[in-house]
Amino acid sequence: MTHNRLAHAVGSHPGLRRELNEDSACAEPPLYAVADGMGGHAFGEIASATAIDVLAHYDVTGDPVPALTAMMDEVALRLTDMAEQDLRMRGMGTTLTALLWVDGSKFAVAHIGDSRCYLVREGEISQVTRDHTMVQALVDEGRMPAEQAVLHPRRSMLMRALQAGNSPEPDVFLHEVQVNDRYLLCSDGLSDVVAPEAILEVLTQVEDRDEAVVKLIALANEGGGPDNITCVLVDVVNDEWLAHWSGRL
């Protein structure tokens, strides 16, 4: 029997150039998520909060992949209904990147947009999710080098999102975890400003989760803080030793 468990920290900041924080987050085990209301669109903060509300209350029993896919559909339907009732909400939308803890050994990942999930494992950082942006599509097609994409002025132009009137096309998949894995869900207010190498440095050098989240947000603001910044940090912790000694008491 596995005794892996999760420990987390959450932080959010409007950044230095936005009065309103349109990000929303969830850290309610077994679910963790970040949603970023679409900037430049009406009611982005409502869209992101709606996505998190659906996620937090959705029944994800049974096979997690179809459950999370259905959850994404439910968010889109909810946004569409709201926009039909209030025409000012037309065009509102949100990204959503979510982790669902499954069997103490894996995450079911649901992702749409350009919020990200990073994994730090054995001193290295990797991106679990793939950005649904025009620039990323050009990189995938070999039409733009990744180095150029990082600096492209339209790198945040989304090709997929949860949006009123649209059918979502999320990525939903299973991801195996290892003990001591550290997962970071973040909005692009962090990832557009702070390089993966700098994120890695914080997440490998700062063990305290709350302190690490505060440091990441500070780095984004030191880089100009052009957008809202939200981080959900999740550590995979092993309790086998605790179970072993508890059984001997």
ZANUBA-546354 format. One record per residue: residue in one letter; y, z, x of N, C-alpha, C in turn. Coordinates in Angstrom, 1 decimal, padded with zeros to 4 digits. Layout:
% ZANUBA-546354
 resn     nv     nw     nu    cav    caw    cau     cv     cw     cu
    a      Y      Z      X      Y      Z      X      Y      Z      X
...
% end
This chain:
% ZANUBA-546354
 resn     nv     nw     nu    cav    caw    cau     cv     cw     cu
    m -001.2  000.0  000.8  000.0  000.0  000.0  001.2  000.0  000.9
    t  002.2 -000.8  000.5  003.5 -000.9  001.3  004.4  000.2  000.8
    h  005.2  000.8  001.8  006.1  001.8  001.4  007.5  001.4  001.8
    n  007.8  000.1  001.9  009.1 -000.4  002.2  010.0  000.0  001.0
    r  011.2  000.3  001.4  012.3  000.6  000.3  013.6  000.0  000.8
    l  014.6  000.0  000.0  015.8 -000.6  000.3  016.9  000.4  000.3
    a  017.9  000.2  001.2  019.1  001.0  001.2  020.3  000.1  001.3
    h  021.4  000.4  000.6  022.5 -000.6  000.6  023.9  000.1  000.7
    a  024.9 -000.8  000.9  026.3 -000.4  000.8  027.0 -001.6  000.3
    v  028.1 -001.3 -000.4  028.9 -002.4 -001.1  030.4 -002.2 -000.8
    g  031.1 -003.3 -000.6  032.6 -003.2 -000.4  033.2 -004.4 -000.9
    s  034.5 -004.3 -001.4  035.2 -005.5 -001.8  036.7 -005.2 -001.6
    h  037.4 -006.3 -001.3  038.9 -006.2 -001.0  039.5 -007.5 -001.5
    p  040.7 -007.5 -002.1  041.3 -008.7 -002.6  041.8 -009.6 -001.4
    g  041.8 -009.2 -000.2  042.4 -010.0  000.9  043.9 -009.8  001.0
    l  044.5 -010.5  001.8  045.9 -010.3  002.1  046.8 -011.3  001.4
    r  046.2 -012.3  000.7  047.0 -013.4  000.1  046.8 -013.5 -001.4
    r  045.9 -012.7 -002.0  045.6 -012.8 -003.4  045.9 -011.4 -004.1
    e  046.6 -011.5 -005.2  046.9 -010.3 -005.9  045.7 -009.8 -006.7
    l  044.9 -010.8 -007.2  043.7 -010.5 -008.0  042.4 -010.6 -007.3
    n  041.5 -009.7 -007.5  040.2 -009.9 -006.9  039.2 -010.5 -007.9
    e  038.9 -011.8 -007.7  038.0 -012.5 -008.6  036.5 -012.4 -008.3
    d  036.2 -011.6 -007.2  034.8 -011.4 -006.9  034.2 -010.3 -007.7
    s  032.9 -010.3 -007.9  032.2 -009.2 -008.6  030.9 -009.0 -007.8
    a  030.3 -007.8 -007.9  029.1 -007.5 -007.1  028.2 -006.6 -007.9
    c  026.9 -006.7 -007.5  025.9 -005.8 -008.2  025.0 -005.2 -007.1
    a  024.8 -003.9 -007.1  023.9 -003.3 -006.2  023.1 -002.2 -007.1
    e  022.3 -002.7 -007.9  021.5 -001.9 -008.9  020.0 -002.2 -008.6
    p  019.4 -001.5 -007.7  018.0 -001.8 -007.4  017.2 -002.0 -008.7
    p  016.4 -003.1 -008.7  016.0 -004.0 -007.6  016.8 -005.2 -007.4
    l  018.0 -005.2 -008.0  018.9 -006.4 -008.0  020.1 -006.2 -007.1
    y  020.5 -007.2 -006.4  021.7 -007.2 -005.5  022.3 -008.6 -005.7
    a  023.6 -008.6 -005.8  024.3 -009.9 -006.0  025.7 -009.9 -005.7
    v  026.3 -011.1 -005.4  027.7 -011.3 -005.2  028.1 -012.6 -006.0
    a  029.1 -012.5 -006.7  029.7 -013.6 -007.5  031.1 -013.8 -007.2
    d  031.6 -015.0 -007.0  032.9 -015.3 -006.6  033.5 -016.3 -007.6
    g  034.4 -015.7 -008.5  035.1 -016.5 -009.5  035.8 -017.7 -008.8
    m  035.7 -018.8 -009.4  036.2 -020.1 -008.8  037.8 -020.0 -008.7
    g  038.3 -020.0 -007.4  039.7 -020.0 -007.2  040.3 -021.3 -007.7
    g  041.5 -021.1 -008.3  042.2 -022.3 -008.8  041.8 -022.6 -010.2
    h  040.9 -021.9 -010.8  040.4 -022.2 -012.1  040.8 -020.9 -013.0
    a  040.9 -021.2 -014.3  041.3 -020.1 -015.2  040.2 -019.1 -015.3
    f  040.6 -017.8 -015.3  039.7 -016.7 -015.7  038.5 -016.6 -014.7
    g  038.7 -016.9 -013.5  037.6 -016.7 -012.5  037.1 -015.3 -012.4
    e  037.9 -014.3 -012.6  037.4 -013.0 -012.6  036.5 -012.7 -013.7
    i  036.8 -013.3 -014.9  035.9 -013.1 -016.0  034.6 -013.8 -015.8
    a  034.6 -014.9 -015.2  033.4 -015.7 -015.0  032.5 -014.9 -014.0
    s  033.0 -014.4 -012.9  032.2 -013.6 -012.0  031.6 -012.4 -012.6
    a  032.5 -011.7 -013.4  032.0 -010.4 -014.0  031.0 -010.7 -015.0
    t  031.1 -011.8 -015.7  030.1 -012.2 -016.7  028.7 -012.5 -016.1
    a  028.8 -013.2 -014.9  027.5 -013.5 -014.2  026.8 -012.2 -013.8
    i  027.6 -011.3 -013.3  027.0 -010.0 -012.8  026.5 -009.2 -014.0
    d  027.2 -009.2 -015.1  026.8 -008.5 -016.3  025.4 -009.1 -016.8
    v  025.3 -010.4 -016.9  024.0 -011.0 -017.3  022.9 -010.6 -016.4
    l  023.2 -010.7 -015.1  022.2 -010.3 -014.1  021.7 -008.9 -014.2
    a  022.7 -008.0 -014.4  022.3 -006.6 -014.4  021.5 -006.2 -015.7
    h  021.6 -006.9 -016.7  021.0 -006.6 -018.0  019.8 -007.5 -018.3
    y  019.5 -008.5 -017.5  018.5 -009.4 -017.8  017.1 -008.9 -017.5
    d  016.2 -009.2 -018.3  014.8 -008.8 -018.2  014.1 -009.7 -017.2
    v  013.8 -009.2 -016.0  013.2 -010.0 -014.9  011.8 -009.6 -014.7
    t  011.1 -009.1 -015.7  009.7 -008.8 -015.6  008.9 -010.1 -015.5
    g  007.7 -010.0 -014.9  006.8 -011.2 -014.8  007.2 -012.0 -013.6
    d  006.9 -013.3 -013.6  007.2 -014.2 -012.5  008.7 -014.2 -012.2
    p  009.1 -013.8 -011.0  010.6 -013.7 -010.8  011.3 -015.0 -010.7
    v  010.6 -016.1 -010.2  011.3 -017.4 -010.0  011.8 -018.0 -011.4
    p  010.9 -018.2 -012.4  011.4 -018.7 -013.6  012.3 -017.7 -014.3
    a  012.1 -016.4 -014.1  013.0 -015.4 -014.7  014.4 -015.5 -014.2
    l  014.6 -015.7 -012.9  015.9 -015.8 -012.3  016.5 -017.2 -012.7
    t  015.7 -018.2 -012.8  016.2 -019.5 -013.2  016.7 -019.4 -014.6
    a  016.0 -018.7 -015.5  016.5 -018.5 -016.9  017.7 -017.7 -016.9
    m  017.8 -016.7 -016.0  019.0 -015.9 -015.9  020.3 -016.8 -015.6
    m  020.1 -017.7 -014.7  021.2 -018.6 -014.3  021.6 -019.4 -015.6
    d  020.6 -019.9 -016.3  020.9 -020.7 -017.5  021.7 -019.8 -018.5
    e  021.3 -018.6 -018.6  021.9 -017.6 -019.6  023.4 -017.4 -019.2
    v  023.7 -017.3 -017.9  025.1 -017.2 -017.5  025.9 -018.4 -017.9
    a  025.4 -019.6 -017.6  026.1 -020.8 -018.0  026.3 -020.9 -019.5
    l  025.3 -020.5 -020.3  025.5 -020.5 -021.7  026.6 -019.5 -022.2
    r  026.5 -018.4 -021.6  027.6 -017.4 -021.9  029.0 -017.9 -021.6
    l  029.1 -018.5 -020.4  030.4 -019.0 -020.1  030.9 -020.1 -021.0
    t  029.9 -021.0 -021.4  030.2 -022.1 -022.3  030.7 -021.5 -023.7
    d  030.0 -020.5 -024.2  030.3 -019.9 -025.5  031.7 -019.3 -025.4
    m  032.0 -018.7 -024.3  033.4 -018.1 -024.2  034.5 -019.1 -024.1
    a  034.2 -020.2 -023.4  035.2 -021.3 -023.3  035.4 -022.0 -024.7
    e  034.3 -022.1 -025.5  034.5 -022.7 -026.8  035.3 -021.8 -027.7
    q  035.2 -020.5 -027.5  036.0 -019.6 -028.3  037.4 -019.5 -027.9
    d  037.7 -019.7 -026.6  039.0 -019.7 -026.1  039.2 -020.8 -025.1
    l  039.9 -021.8 -025.6  040.1 -023.1 -024.8  040.7 -022.9 -023.4
    r  041.5 -021.8 -023.3  042.1 -021.5 -022.0  041.0 -021.3 -020.9
    m  039.8 -020.9 -021.3  038.7 -020.6 -020.4  038.0 -021.8 -019.9
    r  038.3 -023.0 -020.4  037.6 -024.2 -020.0  037.8 -024.4 -018.5
    g  036.7 -024.7 -017.8  036.7 -024.9 -016.4  036.5 -023.7 -015.6
    m  036.4 -022.5 -016.2  036.2 -021.3 -015.4  034.7 -021.4 -014.9
    g  034.5 -020.8 -013.7  033.2 -020.8 -013.2  033.1 -019.7 -012.1
    t  031.9 -019.7 -011.5  031.6 -018.7 -010.5  030.4 -019.1 -009.6
    t  030.4 -018.7 -008.4  029.2 -018.8 -007.6  028.4 -017.6 -007.9
    l  027.1 -017.6 -007.5  026.2 -016.4 -007.7  025.1 -016.5 -006.6
    t  025.0 -015.4 -005.9  023.9 -015.3 -004.9  023.3 -014.0 -005.1
    a  022.0 -014.0 -005.4  021.3 -012.7 -005.9  020.0 -012.6 -005.2
    l  019.6 -011.3 -004.9  018.3 -010.9 -004.4  017.6 -010.0 -005.4
    l  016.4 -010.3 -005.7  015.6 -009.5 -006.6  014.4 -009.0 -005.8
    w  014.2 -007.6 -005.6  013.2 -007.0 -004.8  011.9 -007.1 -005.6
    v  010.8 -007.7 -004.9  009.5 -008.0 -005.6  008.4 -007.4 -004.8
    d  007.6 -006.5 -005.4  006.4 -005.9 -004.8  006.6 -005.2 -003.4
    g  007.8 -004.8 -003.1  008.1 -004.1 -001.9  007.8 -004.9 -000.6
    s  007.7 -006.3 -000.8  007.4 -007.1  000.4  008.2 -008.4  000.4
    k  009.0 -008.7 -000.6  009.7 -010.0 -000.6  010.9 -009.9 -001.5
    f  011.8 -010.9 -001.4  012.9 -011.1 -002.3  012.7 -012.4 -003.0
    a  013.0 -012.4 -004.3  013.3 -013.6 -005.0  014.8 -013.9 -004.9
    v  015.1 -015.1 -004.4  016.5 -015.4 -004.1  017.0 -016.4 -005.2
    a  018.1 -016.2 -005.8  018.7 -017.1 -006.7  020.1 -017.4 -006.2
    h  020.5 -018.7 -006.0  021.7 -019.0 -005.4  022.3 -020.3 -005.9
    i  023.6 -020.2 -006.2  024.4 -021.4 -006.5  025.8 -021.2 -006.0
    g  026.4 -022.3 -005.4  027.7 -022.2 -004.9  027.8 -022.0 -003.4
    d  028.9 -021.3 -002.9  029.0 -021.1 -001.5  029.2 -019.7 -001.1
    s  028.9 -018.7 -001.9  028.6 -017.4 -001.4  027.4 -017.5 -000.6
    r  027.1 -016.5  000.3  026.0 -016.6  001.2  025.1 -015.4  001.3
    c  023.9 -015.6  001.7  023.0 -014.5  002.1  022.6 -014.8  003.6
    y  023.0 -013.8  004.4  022.6 -013.9  005.8  021.4 -012.9  006.0
    l  020.6 -013.2  007.0  019.5 -012.3  007.4  019.7 -012.0  008.9
    v  019.7 -010.7  009.3  019.7 -010.3  010.7  018.3 -009.7  010.9
    r  017.5 -010.4  011.8  016.2 -010.0  012.1  015.9 -010.1  013.6
    e  015.5 -009.0  014.2  015.2 -008.9  015.7  016.4 -009.4  016.5
    g  017.6 -009.0  016.1  018.8 -009.4  016.9  019.3 -010.7  016.7
    e  018.8 -011.5  015.8  019.3 -012.8  015.5  019.8 -013.0  014.0
    i  020.7 -013.8  013.8  021.2 -014.0  012.4  020.9 -015.4  011.9
    s  020.5 -015.5  010.7  020.2 -016.8  010.1  020.8 -016.8  008.7
    q  021.0 -018.0  008.1  021.5 -018.1  006.8  020.4 -018.4  005.8
    v  020.1 -017.5  004.9  019.0 -017.7  004.0  019.3 -018.8  002.9
    t  020.6 -018.8  002.5  021.0 -019.8  001.5  021.7 -021.0  002.1
    r  021.8 -022.0  001.3  022.5 -023.2  001.7  023.7 -023.4  000.8
    d  024.9 -023.7  001.4  026.1 -023.9  000.6  026.0 -025.1 -000.2
    h  026.4 -025.0 -001.5  026.5 -026.2 -002.4  027.9 -026.8 -002.3
    t  028.3 -027.3 -001.2  029.6 -027.9 -001.0  029.5 -029.3 -000.6
    m  030.6 -030.0 -000.8  030.7 -031.4 -000.4  030.5 -031.5  001.1
    v  031.1 -030.7  001.9  031.0 -030.7  003.3  029.6 -030.5  003.8
    q  028.9 -029.5  003.2  027.5 -029.2  003.6  026.6 -030.4  003.3
    a  026.9 -031.1  002.2  026.1 -032.3  001.8  026.3 -033.4  002.9
    l  027.5 -033.5  003.4  027.8 -034.5  004.4  027.1 -034.1  005.7
    v  027.0 -032.8  006.0  026.3 -032.4  007.2  024.8 -032.7  007.0
    d  024.3 -032.4  005.8  022.8 -032.6  005.6  022.5 -034.1  005.7
    e  023.4 -034.9  005.3  023.2 -036.4  005.4  023.5 -037.0  006.7
    g  023.9 -036.1  007.7  024.2 -036.6  009.0  025.5 -037.4  009.1
    r  026.4 -037.2  008.2  027.6 -037.9  008.1  028.8 -037.1  008.7
    m  028.5 -035.8  009.0  029.5 -034.9  009.6  028.8 -033.9  010.5
    p  029.3 -033.7  011.7  028.7 -032.7  012.6  029.1 -031.3  012.0
    a  028.2 -030.3  012.2  028.4 -029.0  011.7  029.6 -028.3  012.3
    e  029.9 -028.7  013.5  031.1 -028.1  014.1  032.4 -028.5  013.4
    q  032.4 -029.8  013.0  033.6 -030.3  012.2  033.6 -029.6  010.8
    a  032.5 -029.4  010.2  032.4 -028.9  008.9  033.1 -027.5  008.8
    v  032.9 -026.7  009.8  033.4 -025.3  009.9  034.9 -025.3  009.7
    l  035.6 -026.4  010.2  037.0 -026.4  010.2  037.6 -027.4  009.2
    h  036.7 -028.0  008.4  037.2 -029.0  007.4  038.1 -028.3  006.3
    p  039.3 -028.9  006.1  040.2 -028.3  005.1  039.6 -028.2  003.7
    r  038.6 -029.0  003.3  038.1 -029.0  002.0  036.6 -028.4  002.0
    r  036.4 -027.5  002.9  035.0 -027.0  003.1  034.6 -026.2  001.9
    s  035.5 -025.7  001.1  035.2 -024.9 -000.1  035.0 -025.7 -001.4
    m  035.1 -027.0 -001.3  035.0 -027.8 -002.5  033.5 -027.7 -003.0
    l  033.2 -027.2 -004.1  031.9 -026.9 -004.6  031.3 -028.2 -005.3
    m  030.0 -028.4 -005.1  029.3 -029.4 -005.8  028.5 -028.8 -006.9
    r  028.2 -027.5 -006.8  027.4 -026.8 -007.8  028.0 -025.4 -008.0
    a  028.0 -025.0 -009.3  028.5 -023.6 -009.6  028.0 -023.3 -011.0
    l  028.1 -022.1 -011.4  027.9 -021.7 -012.8  029.2 -021.9 -013.5
    q  029.3 -022.9 -014.4  030.5 -023.3 -014.9  030.4 -023.6 -016.4
    a  031.4 -023.2 -017.2  031.4 -023.5 -018.6  031.2 -025.0 -018.9
    g  030.2 -025.4 -019.7  030.0 -026.7 -020.0  029.1 -027.5 -019.1
    n  028.6 -026.8 -018.1  027.7 -027.5 -017.1  026.4 -026.9 -017.1
    s  025.3 -027.7 -016.8  024.0 -027.2 -016.6  023.8 -026.8 -015.1
    p  023.4 -025.5 -014.8  023.3 -025.1 -013.4  022.1 -025.7 -012.8
    e  022.3 -025.9 -011.4  021.1 -026.4 -010.6  021.0 -025.4 -009.5
    p  020.5 -024.2 -009.7  020.4 -023.2 -008.7  019.2 -023.4 -007.7
    d  019.3 -022.9 -006.6  018.2 -022.7 -005.7  017.5 -021.4 -006.0
    v  016.2 -021.4 -006.3  015.5 -020.2 -006.6  014.2 -020.2 -005.8
    f  013.9 -019.2 -005.0  012.7 -019.2 -004.1  012.4 -017.8 -003.7
    l  011.2 -017.7 -003.2  010.7 -016.4 -002.6  010.9 -016.3 -001.1
    h  011.3 -015.2 -000.7  011.6 -015.0  000.8  010.9 -013.7  001.2
    e  010.0 -013.8  002.2  009.2 -012.7  002.8  010.1 -011.8  003.6
    v  010.0 -010.5  003.5  010.8 -009.6  004.3  010.0 -008.9  005.4
    q  010.7 -008.3  006.4  010.0 -007.5  007.4  010.8 -006.2  007.5
    v  010.1 -005.2  007.9  010.7 -003.9  008.1  011.9 -004.0  009.1
    n  013.0 -003.4  008.8  014.2 -003.4  009.7  015.0 -004.7  009.5
    d  014.6 -005.5  008.5  015.5 -006.7  008.2  016.8 -006.1  007.6
    r  017.9 -006.8  007.9  019.2 -006.5  007.3  019.8 -007.7  006.6
    y  020.1 -007.6  005.3  020.5 -008.7  004.5  022.0 -008.5  004.1
    l  022.8 -009.5  004.3  024.2 -009.5  003.9  024.5 -010.5  002.8
    l  024.9 -010.1  001.6  025.4 -011.0  000.6  026.9 -011.0  000.7
    c  027.6 -012.1  000.8  029.0 -012.1  000.9  029.6 -013.3  000.2
    s  030.9 -013.1 -000.2  031.7 -014.2 -000.7  032.3 -015.0  000.5
    d  032.8 -016.2  000.2  033.3 -017.0  001.3  034.6 -016.4  001.9
    g  035.2 -015.4  001.3  036.3 -014.7  001.9  036.0 -014.1  003.2
    l  034.7 -013.8  003.4  034.2 -013.4  004.7  033.7 -014.5  005.5
    s  032.8 -015.3  005.0  032.1 -016.3  005.8  033.0 -017.5  006.2
    d  034.1 -017.7  005.5  035.0 -018.8  005.9  035.9 -018.3  007.1
    v  036.0 -017.0  007.3  037.0 -016.5  008.3  036.2 -015.9  009.5
    v  035.1 -015.2  009.2  034.4 -014.5  010.3  033.2 -015.3  010.7
    a  033.0 -015.7  011.9  031.9 -016.5  012.4  030.6 -015.7  012.3
    p  029.5 -016.4  012.2  028.2 -015.7  012.1  028.0 -014.8  013.4
    e  028.4 -015.3  014.5  028.2 -014.5  015.7  029.0 -013.2  015.6
    a  030.1 -013.1  015.0  030.9 -011.9  014.9  030.3 -011.0  013.8
    i  029.7 -011.6  012.8  029.0 -010.9  011.8  027.8 -010.2  012.4
    l  027.1 -011.0  013.2  025.9 -010.5  013.9  026.2 -009.3  014.8
    e  027.3 -009.4  015.5  027.7 -008.3  016.4  027.9 -007.0  015.6
    v  028.6 -007.1  014.5  028.8 -005.9  013.6  027.5 -005.3  013.1
    l  026.7 -006.2  012.6  025.4 -005.8  011.9  024.4 -005.3  012.9
    t  024.5 -005.6  014.2  023.5 -005.1  015.2  024.1 -003.9  015.9
    q  025.4 -003.7  015.9  026.0 -002.6  016.7  026.4 -001.4  015.8
    v  026.6 -001.7  014.5  027.0 -000.6  013.6  025.9 -000.3  012.6
    e  025.2  000.8  012.9  024.0  001.1  012.1  024.4  001.6  010.7
    d  025.4  002.4  010.6  025.8  003.0  009.3  026.3  001.8  008.3
    r  025.6  001.7  007.2  025.9  000.6  006.3  027.3  000.6  005.8
    d  027.8  001.7  005.3  029.2  001.7  004.8  030.2  001.4  005.8
    e  030.0  001.9  007.0  030.9  001.6  008.1  030.8  000.1  008.5
    a  029.6 -000.5  008.5  029.5 -001.9  008.8  030.3 -002.8  007.7
    v  030.2 -002.4  006.5  030.9 -003.2  005.4  032.4 -003.1  005.6
    v  032.9 -001.9  005.9  034.3 -001.7  006.1  034.8 -002.5  007.3
    k  033.9 -002.6  008.4  034.3 -003.4  009.6  034.3 -004.9  009.3
    l  033.4 -005.4  008.5  033.3 -006.8  008.2  034.6 -007.2  007.4
    i  034.9 -006.3  006.4  036.1 -006.6  005.6  037.4 -006.6  006.4
    a  037.4 -005.7  007.4  038.6 -005.6  008.3  038.7 -006.8  009.1
    l  037.6 -007.3  009.6  037.6 -008.6  010.4  038.1 -009.8  009.6
    a  037.7 -009.9  008.3  038.2 -011.0  007.5  039.7 -010.8  007.3
    n  040.2 -009.6  007.1  041.6 -009.5  006.9  042.4 -009.7  008.3
    e  041.8 -009.3  009.4  042.4 -009.6  010.7  042.5 -011.1  010.9
    g  041.6 -011.8  010.3  041.6 -013.3  010.4  042.6 -013.9  009.4
    g  043.4 -013.2  008.7  044.3 -013.7  007.8  044.1 -013.3  006.3
    g  042.8 -012.9  006.0  042.5 -012.5  004.7  042.9 -013.4  003.6
    p  042.6 -014.7  003.7  043.1 -015.7  002.8  042.5 -015.7  001.4
    d  041.4 -014.9  001.2  040.6 -014.9  000.0  040.1 -013.5 -000.3
    n  039.6 -013.3 -001.5  038.9 -012.1 -001.8  037.6 -012.0 -000.9
    i  037.3 -010.7 -000.5  036.2 -010.5  000.4  035.2 -009.5 -000.3
    t  034.0 -009.8 -000.4  033.0 -008.9 -001.0  031.7 -009.0 -000.1
    c  031.2 -007.8  000.1  030.0 -007.7  000.9  029.0 -006.7  000.3
    v  027.7 -007.1  000.2  026.6 -006.2 -000.2  025.6 -006.3  000.9
    l  025.5 -005.1  001.6  024.6 -005.0  002.7  023.3 -004.3  002.3
    v  022.1 -004.9  002.6  020.9 -004.3  002.2  019.9 -004.2  003.4
    d  019.4 -003.0  003.6  018.5 -002.8  004.7  017.1 -002.6  004.2
    v  016.1 -003.1  004.8  014.7 -002.9  004.5  014.2 -001.8  005.4
    v  013.8 -000.6  004.7  013.4  000.6  005.4  012.0  000.9  005.1
    n  011.3  001.4  006.1  009.8  001.7  005.9  009.6  003.2  005.8
    d  008.9  003.6  004.7  008.7  005.0  004.5  007.2  005.4  004.7
    e  006.5  004.6  005.4  005.1  004.9  005.6  004.9  006.3  006.3
    w  005.8  006.5  007.3  005.6  007.8  008.0  005.9  009.0  007.0
    l  006.9  008.8  006.1  007.2  009.8  005.2  006.1  010.1  004.2
    a  005.5  009.0  003.7  004.3  009.1  002.8  003.2  009.8  003.5
    h  003.0  009.5  004.8  001.9  010.0  005.5  002.0  011.6  005.7
    w  003.2  012.0  006.1  003.4  013.4  006.3  003.5  014.2  005.0
    s  004.1  013.5  003.9  004.1  014.2  002.6  002.7  014.5  002.1
    g  001.8  013.5  002.4  000.4  013.7  001.9 -000.3  014.8  002.6
    r  000.2  015.2  003.8 -000.5  016.3  004.5  000.1  017.7  004.2
    l  001.2  017.7  003.5  001.8  019.0  003.2  001.1  019.8  002.1
% end
